[in-house]
């Protein structure tokens, strides 16, 4: 066929001019296209469409398989999360139980302890013991002797210009109870007493006394009784208060509308309408006796 095309081109030219190769290539392509029948074109298009249909079907099948795999994966993840949450709940319950047992043991260890604040340091335990004996006998008016104490020691690191508290462990609870009841006699001496709380109990009291202070500042009738905060007829535990400010307290604060308007000296005593920040409860020499 190419020879035939060359001959036709040569006849049309009837000159000695060279024939362009590109012209020959286009002519060859035109002749080849003319030789293709309609049936061949139809067969070619049908083949292309069939392949395209197969490709679409393969894509659809792959999508379905991917969807199934994703569903299975989601189910596996959901099951795994459920198992983890259940295990986490069990572990939390065990930890809470261990912490309560530890706290109970620590309470027993501290059961006969009384902490003295403001007792001047002399540098040795013997002098501290003499000072504590004088406080018991002369200031608290509780008769006792050296035999009434199991141990006396300072707590915390020794620092310049700072007096460390003294922990006195007595031999019986009655001696501790009477000393706490008579602690009001230490007024204006610079010395005061405190129970030796566990870390957990101290944190709970810290939360209770912080909210008690706010409640009283808001004009509410509030008190602490049996490790709970009583505001009117409502009773709250430290766990309740750690979750957020009670509605009754929030309502009282909003009713008073005591938002500080300045940063002067008077604003320090104003009650802020914000989240209550835990603070250390104010120590007092008037400590009521509590049985553990």
Buried (B, 14 or more C-beta within 10 A) or exposed (E): EEEEBBEEBEEEEEEEEEEEEEEBEEBBEEBEEEEEEEEEEEEEEEEEEEEEEEEEEEEEEEEEEEEEEEEEEEEEEEEEEEEEEEEEEEEEEEEEEEEEEEBEEBBEEBBBBBBBBBBEBEEEEEEBBBBBBEBBEEBBEBEBEEEBBEEBEBEEEEEEEEBBBBBBBBEEEEBBBBBBBBBBBBEEEEBBBBBBBBEBBEBBBBBBBBBBBBBEBBEBEBEBEEEBBBBEEBEBBBEBBEEEBBEBBBEBBEEEEBEBEEEEEEEEEEBEBEEBEBEEBEEEBEBEEEEE
